[in-house]
Amino acid sequence: MGNYPNLHLLVGCQYVKKYLFDEKVMIIDARANGYEEGHIPNALLLNPGSIGDRNHEVEGFIVDAQQFASILSSLGIQQDSTFVVYDEGNLLNAARIFYALEYYGFYNKVKILSGGINAWIKEGFQVTTEIAVNEKSVVAVKDNPLLISTKQQIEEKLDSADYMVIDARSKEEYEGIDKRQNKHGGHIPNAVHLNWTDNFTIGEDGLPSLLSYEELKEKYESIGVVQSKTVIPYCQTNVRGSNTYFVLRLMDYPQIRPYEGSWSEWGNTEDAKIEK
């Protein structure tokens, strides 16, 4: 599992097995597809697509507190729940749910299963097609303004030595070559680039594996990430940015404030300053 400073945020299959039917531990399947075909027993389905506000002007923006509480209530989540989130193993969708839960008040109560469901199957554990159902609960959530950045806040801090912005997208997106569906290509001024995929290595079995603490620390320090700075990750819709958020949390960087609007907002706003 490595020697990450916040190792409690990353767990293995034996941990999941131990708490599989503990009423206080919610197992969350964050995959976009595959839940119906087979999932970890007692796991509840909660993927990033279900927490995006379809009525928000910015694509992919997270639902508000009231909507998020309603989603958790429908799953039977309790106020004192601890969560274990998993996906296919690349910590992409799992990290998005990890961030959402921490942002809405479950800070330090969310863990990610290392290797995801592929690790679970590889270690010989069974999956099920039985849908987990809990009684609807009453849960209240509150957003944490210290765990999010707005466009205005970033613009105010663009030249501040105490802040740094990390672009977690591909090199082509960062350079403005790949505009995707956006009006403008490029990146936020002064943003440094570290593709979210650089957090991993691919093993001989084809499965992604998170780099060691030492390797990650060297990568992030090489682009200027230090404990004293506020770090703002972003991507297109803060899914890849959430992966960077999780990795920085795992390494115990204290001030991480993802840009929720990400390039979906910045790259489609006429007054936004852009570098290429």
N, C-alpha and C positions, 0 to 999 in steps of 0.2 A: 504493500500500500504506500510505501515511501515515507519520507520524514517531513511532510509539509507541516508548517506551523499550526495550521487549522485542520489537522487530519480528521477531526471529528465530523467534518463536513462531507467526508468521502468514506463510504462503507463498502464492505464486501458481501458476498452472497451468504456467508454464514451469519452475519448480522441480520440480514433480511429473514433468513430461515428462523432465527431465534424469535423475532418479533412479528412473524407472519400473521398471527391471529390475535395480537395484542390490541385491545380496543383503543389505546392511546396512540398507536403508531399507524398512520395512514400510508399505505403503499400506493404511489401514484404512477400510472402508466402515462408518460408524456408523448408517446409516439403519435405521429399523424396517421399512421396506418398499422394494422396488424393486431389490434386488441381483440377483435372478434375471432381471429384465427388462432389465438393462443396468447395468454398473458400469465404473469406470476399470480398464483392463487391469492385471492382477496384484494387484488389491485383494483383501484378505481381509475377510470379514464378521465384524464384532464390534459388536453394537448394545447399548444399555443394558439391554434386557430380558434379555440373556444373562449379565449380571454381577450381577443381583439375587439375593440369597439367599432362595430360596422357603421355607426352613425357619426363617428368622429371624422373631422375633415382631413386628418392625417392617417394614411393607411397603416394598419397594424398597431395603432396606439392602444395601450392597455385600457380595459374598461375601468370605470370609476369605482370607488369604494363600495357603493351600494350594490352595483352589479356584481362585483367580485364576491361580496358577502353572500349574495343570492346563489351564485355558482357553488360556493363552498357549502352552503346550507343544503342545497339539492343533493350533494354527495354525502351528507351526514357528518361533515367535519365538525369536530368539537373545538371549543376555544383553547383547550389545553393540549391539542394534538401535536405530535411530532410527525414529520413527514420523511419518507424515503421516496425519491423520485428517480425514475429510470427511463431511458430511451433505448435506441439500438446500440449505444455504446460510445458515441462520439461527443456526448454531453452537450449537444446543441439544443434540442427541444427540452431536455431535462433542465438545462441551465436557465432557459427562459421561464419555466415554471418555478425554479428555485428563486430567481430574482423577483418574480411577481409575489411569491409568498413572503419573502423577506421584506419587500417594499410595503406590503400591506400588514405588517405587524408580527410576522412569525420569524423574526430575526434570530439566527442561531438555533432554530428549531427545525431546519430543513437539511436533509442530507441527500447526496446523490449516490446511486449504486454504481460503483466502478465497473466498467465493461458492459453495463446495461443488461438487457435480456439475453444478449448473445453470451455473456459470461455466465449467466444463470443456467442456460441450456448446456453450455460447454462443460460446466462443473457437474452435470448430471441431474440437475433439479427439474422437476416436472412443471409443465405449464397447463393451463386449463382454459376452457372456453366458457366456463360458468361465470356469469355476470355477477359481480359483487353488488349487493344492494343494502344500503343502510337507511334507517329512518331519517327523515328530514330533520335537520337540527336548526338551532338558532345560534348564529355566530356573528360577531361584530368585528369589523376590520377598520383600520385607520391608516391612511397613507403616511409615509415617512418622507418629508421634504428633503431630508439629508441624503436620501438614496436616489435622487433623480435630478437631472438638469434640464432646463428649458433653453430654447433658442436665445432668448434675451439674456439669460445668465451667462451663456457661453460667449455671446458677443461682448458682454461687459468684461470678460476675463481673457480675451484672446491674446493679449500681450502680457498677462500676469505671469511672473516667474513661479508663482505658487500653484499654478494650474497647468495641466497638460491634457491634451485630447489624443486618444488612440483610435485610429481608424482600423476596424477589424475586418474590413471587406477585402476583396481580392485586389491585387496590384493594379489590374486593369480598371477596376472601379475607382480606386484611389487616384489614378493618373487621369481619369476622365475619358479613357478609351472606351470603356463599357459604361454607357449611360443607363443601361437597363430601361425601365419605363419612365425615367425621370426627365424633366425638362432640361436640366443641366447636369453635366458631369464634372468630376473633380473631387476636391475634398475641402474640409473646413481649414481655413488658414492656420498654419503652425501645427496642424495635426501630424503626428507621427504614424507610421504604418506598421502594423503587425497583424498579418492575416490570422484569423482565429484557428486555422488549420495548423499554424506553426506551433500550437500548443501540444501537438500530438506526433507520434510516430506510428507507422503502420507495421504490424508484426507479420511474421511469415504466414500466419493464419488469416491474414487480410483484415484483422480487426484493429481498430485504433487503440492506442495506449497513451495515456497522459505522460508527458515528459517528467523527469524527476524534478524535485524542488530545485536542485542546484542548476539544472539545465534551464528551467523556467526563469529562475532568478537572474541568471546571466543574460537571457534574452531580453527581459524587461528592463534590467538595469542598463543594457546597451542602448536602449532608446530613451533613457532618461527617467524611468520610473523610480522614484525614491519614496520612502515612508512619509516624508514631510509634505509631499504634494497632493493636491486633490486631483484624482485621475478620472477622466471622463471618456469611457468607451462608447463607440457608436458603430452602426453599420447601415443597413437599409431600413429595418424595422425593429431594431434592438433585439433580434434573436441571436445573431452572431456576437453582438455587443454584450449580451447577457452571458455568453460563454466566457468572454474576457472578464466580465464581472466575477463570475464564479472562480476562475483561476486566480484572480487577484485576491479574492476572499480566502481561498485556500492557502495563499502565501501570506495572509495576514496584513495586507495593505489596509490601513484604517480609513481612508477617505476615498471611496469609489462612488461616483455619481453618474450612472449611465445617462446618455442623452436619449430619452424615450422617443422623441420625434425622429431622430436619426436623419439619414439622407432622404427619407420619404418626405420629411418636412423641409430640410435645408435645401435640397436639390430641386425643389419645386416652388421656392419662394423667390420672387424677383429681387428683393432687396438684400438677399444673403450674399455675403462676401465669399468668393470661391477661389481656390488655388488649383492649379493643375501641374 
